[in-house]
């Protein structure tokens, strides 16, 4: 029985699992970043809409 070849195969399998986890983590981070950017844009739009509200204009003649 050759123990060296089975150890190498196990190490390669672990590396591929680790790489898959890295890809999954990168995808999750990318999705979270897009979500945050979207919410920041929405907040900026709401603040822009409220910009002129609450100001008093004196229109007496």
C-alpha positions in Angstrom: 0.0 0.0 0.0 1.4 3.4 -1.0 0.6 5.9 1.7 2.3 8.9 -0.1 -0.1 8.9 -3.0 -3.2 8.8 -0.9 -1.9 11.6 1.3 -1.2 13.7 -1.9 -4.8 13.0 -3.1 -6.2 14.0 0.2 -4.2 17.2 0.2 -5.4 18.1 -3.3 -9.0 17.4 -2.3 -8.6 19.7 0.7 -7.1 22.4 -1.4 -10.0 22.3 -3.9 -12.5 22.5 -1.0 -10.5 25.5 0.4 -10.6 27.2 -3.0 -14.4 26.6 -3.3 -14.8 28.3 0.1 -12.8 31.3 -1.0 -14.9 31.7 -4.2 -18.1 31.4 -2.1 -16.8 34.0 0.4 -15.8 36.4 -2.4 -19.2 36.0 -4.0 -20.9 36.8 -0.6 -18.8 39.8 -0.1 -19.5 41.1 -3.6 -23.2 40.7 -3.0 -23.1 42.5 0.3 -21.1 45.3 -1.2 -23.7 45.7 -4.0 -26.5 45.7 -1.5 -24.8 48.3 0.6 -24.1 50.5 -2.4 -27.8 50.2 -3.4 -29.0 51.2 0.1 -26.5 54.2 0.2 -27.9 55.4 -3.2 -31.5 55.1 -1.9 -30.6 57.0 1.3 -28.9 59.7 -0.8 -32.0 60.0 -3.0 -34.2 60.4 0.1 -32.0 63.0 1.5 -32.0 64.9 -1.8 -35.8 64.8 -1.8 -36.0 66.2 1.7 -33.4 68.9 1.0 -36.0 71.7 0.3 -38.6 70.7 2.8 -39.1 72.6 6.0 -37.8 75.9 4.7 -40.1 78.9 5.1 -40.6 81.3 2.2 -41.9 84.8 2.9 -44.1 85.8 0.0 -45.7 88.9 1.6 -46.3 91.9 -0.7 
